[in-house]
Amino acid sequence: VTVMRVEPRDVPVTAEYVAQVQSSRQVSIQARVNGFLERRVYTEGAIVKAGETLFLMDQKPFKAQLDQAMAALARQQAAFEVARQNLDRVKPLVAANALSQKDLDDATGQFQSTAAAVEQAKATVEQAKLNLSYTVITSPVMGITGAAEQADGTYLGPANSHLTTVAVISPVYVNFSISENEWLELRDQIAKKL
């Protein structure tokens, strides 16, 4: 006969529940410019790092826009240089009363106009560079990728710009349900310990 001595003591309370793991944040990956989707370069369901390339769009039209913007900037810079040289020539002639004040005003206006045109052309170049950079679509966070929503070769526009999602995996939420009676018991146990 085996004999055991029965004595009161604290034992840890454990419970098992069916739960679902949920990402703390779902990041929507969308195209920021209109154009053709060249290809998907990630594996669906794989873990990606922040900055990792997910999709590539056709860059040719955006490179052409950048080239046009660069040419327009060069043209405006040339016009600006001519206007600057004209202003530099007119100033001493007006000071010597060889030209009228109107000639100086015209040269100054032309100089300021071309200076503004150069700044506008620089902004256009920056916008073209930005649009070109948007053709390489990367993940902003580390996480698990979802299914690709658009097939290779699809024209992406405002109506179909959503490409996939990336689910952040650190931290994650664990969702489960318990009965009200269990909740009240747990709450009372926690209150006693505090």
C-alpha positions as CSV (number, residue, x, y, z in Angstrom):
1,V,0.0,0.0,0.0
2,T,1.3,3.4,-0.9
3,V,0.7,6.1,1.5
4,M,0.8,9.9,0.8
5,R,0.5,12.7,3.1
6,V,-2.0,15.3,2.1
7,E,-1.1,18.9,2.9
8,P,-2.4,22.3,1.6
9,R,0.0,24.3,-0.6
10,D,-0.2,26.8,-3.5
11,V,-0.2,25.3,-6.9
12,P,0.0,27.4,-10.1
13,V,-3.3,27.7,-12.0
14,T,-3.0,26.9,-15.6
15,A,-5.6,27.1,-18.3
16,E,-5.5,26.3,-22.0
17,Y,-7.4,28.3,-24.6
18,V,-7.8,28.2,-28.3
19,A,-6.3,31.5,-29.6
20,Q,-5.5,33.3,-32.8
21,V,-2.2,35.2,-33.4
22,Q,-2.8,38.6,-35.0
23,S,-0.3,41.1,-36.3
24,S,0.0,44.3,-34.3
25,R,-0.1,46.3,-37.5
26,Q,-1.1,45.6,-41.1
27,V,0.8,47.8,-43.6
28,S,-0.9,48.4,-47.0
29,I,1.6,48.4,-49.9
30,Q,0.3,50.6,-52.7
31,A,1.7,52.0,-55.9
32,R,2.3,55.8,-55.7
33,V,2.5,56.5,-59.4
34,N,0.5,55.2,-62.4
35,G,2.2,52.8,-64.7
36,F,2.7,49.2,-65.6
37,L,3.7,46.6,-63.0
38,E,6.8,45.0,-64.4
39,R,7.2,42.2,-61.8
40,R,6.8,41.0,-58.2
41,V,10.2,40.2,-56.6
42,Y,9.2,38.8,-53.3
43,T,7.8,35.4,-52.2
44,E,4.3,35.5,-50.9
45,G,4.2,34.7,-47.2
46,A,7.9,35.3,-46.7
47,I,9.4,37.5,-44.1
48,V,10.8,40.8,-45.6
49,K,13.0,43.4,-44.0
50,A,12.3,47.1,-44.0
51,G,13.5,48.6,-47.3
52,E,13.4,45.3,-49.1
53,T,12.1,45.5,-52.7
54,L,8.7,44.0,-53.3
55,F,7.6,45.1,-56.7
56,L,9.2,46.8,-59.8
57,M,7.3,49.0,-62.1
58,D,8.2,49.9,-65.7
59,Q,10.8,52.7,-65.3
60,K,11.1,53.8,-69.0
61,P,8.4,56.5,-69.0
62,F,9.7,57.9,-65.8
63,K,13.3,58.0,-67.0
64,A,12.1,59.8,-70.1
65,Q,10.3,62.4,-67.9
66,L,13.4,62.9,-65.9
67,D,15.5,63.4,-69.1
68,Q,12.9,66.0,-70.3
69,A,13.0,67.8,-66.9
70,M,16.9,67.8,-67.0
71,A,16.9,69.3,-70.5
72,A,14.3,72.0,-69.5
73,L,16.5,72.8,-66.5
74,A,19.6,73.1,-68.8
75,R,17.6,75.4,-71.1
76,Q,16.5,77.6,-68.2
77,Q,20.0,77.8,-66.8
78,A,21.3,79.0,-70.2
79,A,18.6,81.6,-70.4
80,F,19.4,82.7,-66.8
81,E,23.1,83.1,-67.7
82,V,22.3,85.2,-70.7
83,A,19.9,87.4,-68.6
84,R,22.6,87.8,-66.0
85,Q,25.2,88.8,-68.5
86,N,22.7,91.3,-70.1
87,L,22.0,92.8,-66.7
88,D,25.7,93.1,-66.0
89,R,26.2,95.0,-69.3
90,V,23.2,97.3,-68.8
91,K,24.0,98.4,-65.3
92,P,27.2,100.4,-66.2
93,L,25.5,101.9,-69.3
94,V,22.6,103.2,-67.3
95,A,25.0,104.6,-64.7
96,A,26.7,106.5,-67.6
97,N,23.3,107.6,-68.9
98,A,23.9,105.7,-72.1
99,L,20.7,103.7,-71.6
100,S,17.4,104.6,-70.0
101,Q,16.1,103.3,-66.6
102,K,13.5,101.3,-68.6
103,D,16.3,99.3,-70.2
104,L,17.7,98.5,-66.7
105,D,14.2,97.6,-65.4
106,D,13.7,95.3,-68.4
107,A,17.0,93.6,-67.9
108,T,16.3,93.2,-64.2
109,G,12.9,91.8,-64.9
110,Q,14.3,89.3,-67.4
111,F,17.0,88.3,-64.9
112,Q,14.4,87.7,-62.1
113,S,12.1,85.9,-64.5
114,T,14.8,83.5,-65.6
115,A,15.9,82.9,-62.0
116,A,12.4,81.9,-61.1
117,A,12.2,79.7,-64.2
118,V,15.4,77.9,-63.1
119,E,13.9,77.2,-59.7
120,Q,10.7,75.9,-61.2
121,A,12.8,73.6,-63.5
122,K,14.8,72.3,-60.5
123,A,11.5,71.5,-58.8
124,T,10.3,69.6,-61.9
125,V,13.6,67.6,-61.9
126,E,13.1,66.7,-58.2
127,Q,9.5,65.6,-58.9
128,A,10.7,63.5,-61.8
129,K,13.4,61.9,-59.6
130,L,10.8,61.2,-56.9
131,N,8.4,59.6,-59.4
132,L,11.2,57.5,-60.8
133,S,12.1,56.3,-57.2
134,Y,8.4,55.3,-56.7
135,T,8.8,52.7,-59.4
136,V,10.8,50.5,-56.9
137,I,8.2,49.6,-54.3
138,T,9.7,48.5,-51.0
139,S,8.5,47.4,-47.6
140,P,8.5,50.1,-45.0
141,V,8.5,47.6,-42.1
142,M,9.8,44.1,-41.3
143,G,7.0,41.6,-41.4
144,I,5.3,38.8,-43.3
145,T,4.1,39.5,-46.8
146,G,0.6,38.8,-48.0
147,A,-0.6,37.6,-51.4
148,A,0.1,39.9,-54.4
149,E,-3.2,41.6,-55.4
150,Q,-2.1,42.6,-58.9
151,A,-0.5,40.4,-61.6
152,D,2.6,41.3,-63.5
153,G,1.9,43.5,-66.5
154,T,-1.1,45.1,-64.9
155,Y,-1.6,48.9,-65.4
156,L,-1.7,50.4,-62.0
157,G,-3.9,53.5,-61.4
158,P,-6.0,55.0,-58.7
159,A,-8.6,52.2,-58.8
160,N,-6.1,49.3,-58.4
161,S,-3.1,50.7,-56.7
162,H,-3.2,48.2,-53.7
163,L,-0.5,45.6,-54.2
164,T,-0.2,43.6,-51.0
165,T,0.1,43.9,-47.2
166,V,2.9,43.4,-44.8
167,A,2.0,42.1,-41.3
168,V,4.3,43.3,-38.6
169,I,5.4,40.3,-36.5
170,S,7.0,42.0,-33.5
171,P,4.9,42.6,-31.4
172,V,1.9,40.4,-32.1
173,Y,-1.5,40.0,-30.4
174,V,-2.9,36.7,-29.2
175,N,-6.7,36.8,-29.2
176,F,-8.8,34.3,-27.2
177,S,-12.1,34.1,-25.5
178,I,-13.0,33.2,-21.9
179,S,-16.2,32.9,-20.1
180,E,-17.4,35.6,-17.8
181,N,-17.1,33.4,-14.8
182,E,-13.5,32.6,-15.6
183,W,-12.8,36.3,-16.1
184,L,-14.3,37.2,-12.8
185,E,-12.2,34.5,-11.0
186,L,-9.0,35.7,-12.7
187,R,-9.8,39.3,-11.8
188,D,-10.4,38.4,-8.2
189,Q,-7.1,36.4,-8.0
190,I,-5.2,39.3,-9.5
191,A,-6.8,41.7,-7.0
192,K,-5.9,39.5,-4.1
193,K,-2.2,39.5,-5.2
194,L,-2.1,43.2,-5.4
